[in-house]
Amino acid sequence: MKFNPPQIFHFLDDGFTPNNHWPVLLYKKAFTSTNCSEELERIFQKNNWTNNWRDVVMSVDHYHSTTHEVLGIGRGSVDLFIGGENGQTLKCKVGDVLVLPAGVAHREIAGSPDYLVVGGYPDGMDWDMIYCEKEKYASAKTQIEALSIPSTDPLFGSQNGLPTIWF
């Protein structure tokens, strides 16, 4: 299986959202079918991005301080606002895969009525939910900085992608 290199996005700490020094990775058109939820979940599991779920993305800014996250668009399309207050909109369609380092805020802006996301976490890590709350910022930032780079990319495994980009 051959995937294109990802688009890379950096987001700065804004005092409410830590974001991360590691970049967000967006793999466009990783899959070409109109419903690739099964394929996404299979490859995420093969590359040890587990604790999988299928749902939509919340419409409230939030981030995770305990783990990194992968979001694969299994069906439809969605506009996601990434990076907190000073972030940007990423237009994602079926087959796109987004890798979010811990601390990077994200929320849905608008989605097609049928959109579905397949999510996962390296080594099946448990996630927390932080709503860009100032009072949780300092402890979340400390926890985020202690996280290591995952040993695999959710699409490429250990040979390419994330392990060669986040260092």
Backbone hydrogen bonds, N-H to C=O, Kabsch-Sander energy under -0.5 kcal/mol:
donor,donor_aa,acceptor,acceptor_aa,energy
7,Q,26,L,-3.0
9,F,24,V,-2.2
11,F,20,N,-0.5
14,D,17,T,-1.9
19,N,103,G,-2.3
20,N,11,F,-0.7
24,V,9,F,-2.9
25,L,99,V,-2.0
26,L,7,Q,-2.5
27,Y,25,L,-0.5
27,Y,97,V,-3.4
28,K,26,L,-0.8
30,A,27,Y,-0.6
30,A,95,G,-1.5
31,F,95,G,-0.9
36,C,74,G,-2.0
37,S,74,G,-0.6
40,L,36,C,-2.8
41,E,37,S,-2.5
42,R,38,E,-2.5
43,I,39,E,-2.5
44,F,40,L,-2.7
45,Q,41,E,-2.4
46,K,42,R,-2.5
47,N,43,I,-1.8
48,N,45,Q,-1.7
49,W,44,F,-3.3
50,T,48,N,-0.7
50,T,121,Y,-1.6
53,W,119,G,-1.3
55,D,117,V,-2.0
62,H,106,H,-1.1
63,Y,130,I,-2.4
69,E,100,L,-2.6
70,V,120,G,-2.4
71,L,98,L,-2.9
72,G,118,V,-3.0
73,I,96,D,-2.8
74,G,72,G,-1.0
74,G,116,L,-2.1
75,R,116,L,-1.4
76,G,34,T,-0.5
78,V,92,C,-2.8
79,D,110,A,-3.6
80,L,78,V,-0.6
80,L,90,L,-2.7
81,F,107,R,-2.8
82,I,80,L,-0.6
82,I,88,Q,-2.8
83,G,105,A,-2.9
86,N,83,G,-0.6
87,G,84,G,-2.4
88,Q,82,I,-2.3
90,L,80,L,-3.2
91,K,89,T,-0.5
92,C,78,V,-2.9
92,C,90,L,-0.7
94,V,76,G,-1.6
95,G,73,I,-3.2
96,D,93,K,-2.6
97,V,27,Y,-2.5
98,L,71,L,-3.0
99,V,25,L,-3.0
100,L,69,E,-3.3
100,L,98,L,-0.6
103,G,64,H,-2.0
104,V,101,P,-1.7
105,A,103,G,-0.6
106,H,62,H,-2.1
107,R,81,F,-1.3
108,E,58,M,-2.7
109,I,79,D,-3.1
110,A,79,D,-1.1
112,S,77,S,-2.9
115,Y,112,S,-1.9
116,L,75,R,-2.1
117,V,55,D,-3.3
118,V,72,G,-3.0
119,G,53,W,-2.4
119,G,117,V,-0.5
120,G,70,V,-1.4
121,Y,50,T,-2.3
123,D,48,N,-3.0
124,G,121,Y,-2.2
125,M,122,P,-1.7
130,I,63,Y,-2.3
136,K,133,E,-1.6
137,Y,133,E,-0.8
137,Y,134,K,-0.9
138,A,134,K,-0.5
140,A,136,K,-2.2
141,K,137,Y,-2.8
142,T,138,A,-1.9
143,Q,139,S,-2.1
144,I,140,A,-2.8
145,E,141,K,-2.4
146,A,142,T,-0.9
147,L,143,Q,-0.5
147,L,144,I,-1.4
153,D,157,G,-2.9
157,G,153,D,-1.8
159,Q,156,F,-0.8
164,T,161,G,-1.9
165,I,161,G,-1.0
165,I,162,L,-1.1
166,W,162,L,-3.0
167,F,165,I,-1.0
